[in-house]
Amino acid sequence: MSLYQKLPKILVPKLDNTIDRYLEVMRALFKTATYSEVVYYTRIFARTEGVYFQNTLMYHSERKVNWASDIWVNQCFFENRQSLLYTNKTRTLIHKRDFSTTDLMLTIISQYISGLIRFWEKIRAERIPQDYVGDMAQCMEQYKRIMGVHRKSLPKIDNWHS
């Protein structure tokens, strides 16, 4: 059994709760007159497009263990052509340095590649420790999704390619 499957399913928050939290944040940002307009348009959204979006989220949550992850990957990673922090992370692991010899450069690079391969083997075998934020277990499936594939550029939306 995957570490991913041991986590509870992510619940879709009720639309009314989401709307109330949104309006609470907006109250701090807008003056009274403008805030009244925000409330007005937010309530229209809650009765129209909001219902559609809520139903779409419910549909995905019934069919997926982690519906939020799939939506995040599509909207924030594949549709957004900007580089994300973790896509450039490997560059930060190898500090810029002047190698005195080609042999030294090859030794350090081969050690780095060897470490990545060992890490990937642990990911595939699900032997990496469970990540936590506080006492809440985190989804470990992202390691497989990010480390085991690369992003393939396509005309409209990118995709995973293994």
N, C-alpha and C positions, 0 to 999 in steps of 0.2 A: 504494500500500500504506500502510495506517495505521501510525502509530508504535506503536500498541497491538499490532498483529500482529507486529511485529519482536521483541517481548519473548518470552523462553521461557515455556512454560506453567508455571503454578504447580503444583508437585507436592503431592500429599496426603501428609503425613507418615504413617509407619506407626503404627498404633494402639499397639503396644508402646512405641515411642519417645515418643509423646505421654503415655502413662500413666507411664512412667519419669520424664519431666521434671516431670509434675504431682506425683508422689510426692516428688521431690527438693525441690520448693518447699514442699510440705506438711510435710516433715520439719523445716524451719526454723520452722514456725509452731506445731507441736503438741508437747506433752509425750509421752514414750514410750508411755504407756498409751493416750492418745487417738490417737496416730499409728498404733498397731496397728489400731485400729478403722478409721481412714481407709484404710489399706492393704487391710484385709479388704473393705470396701465398694467400693473402687476396683477391686479384682480381680474382684468380682462384676459391676460395671459393664462391665469390659473383656470379659467373656465373654457378656454379654447385650446391653444397649442399646448399648454401645460398638461392637459388631459391626455393628448396624443403622446407626448414625451413620457409621461408617467406610465402609460400602457405599454409603450415600447420597452421601457426599463423593466417592467414586470414580466413581459414576454421573455426578455433575455435572462432575467434572474431565474426563471423556471427551467431554463434549458442549459444554463452554464453554472459551474461552481463559482467562478469569479467573473461576473458580468462587468464589473467596473474595470478590471484589467484589460479586457478586450476593447472596451470603448476607449480607454486611455491610450492604448497602443495605436489604434486607428486614428484617433483625432489628434493626439499630441506627438506621435512619432511618424506614422506613414504619410498622413496628409500634410504635416508640417515639414517642409524641406530644410529647416534649420537644423544645425548640429545640436544635439543634446549633450549635457554634461558627460554622461557615461559613454557616449560614442567617442569622446576624445580622452577618456580617462587613461588609456594605456600610454599615451604620450607623456602624461605626468608621472608615470611610474619609472620611466627611464630618464634620469636627470641628464641635461645637456652636459656633455663632457668631451674633452679632447682625448682621444685614445692615442696612446703612445705608439701602439703597434696594431697592425691588422689582426694579429692573433688575439690580443687582448679584447678588441672589439668583437670578434667572433665568439670568444669565450663568454663574454657578458650577454650577448644576444642569444646564444644557445642556452644559457642558464635561464634566461627570461622565458624563452619558448618552452623549455622543459617544465618550468613552473606553471605556465599556462596550461600545458597538457595535463599535468598532474591535477590541477584544479578542475579542469573539465572532466577528468575521470571521476573525481569525487562528486561533482555535480550529477553526472549520469548515474552513478551508483547511489545517489542520495545519501552521501556520507558527510556532507557539510553540515555544521551545526545549525539548528533552527535559529532564524533571526527573530529578535523581539524588539518591540518599542515599548518600554516599560515592562508590563507583564503580558502584553498582547502579542501572540505569535503572528508572524508575518508570512505572506505567501512566498514560497520558495521557488515556484514555477518560473518566475522571471529569469532566474539564473539560466535555466535551460533555454528559454526563449531568446535570451540576449547572447549568451556565450556560444551556443551551438549553431548559430546561423549568421548570415550577414544580410544587410538591407539591400534589396535589389531595386534600383530605380526603374519605375514604369511610368508611362505617360501621364496617368491621372493620379494614381495613388501608389506609393511604394508597397513592397511586400517582403515577407521573410523568404530567404532562399538558403537551403541547407546543402 
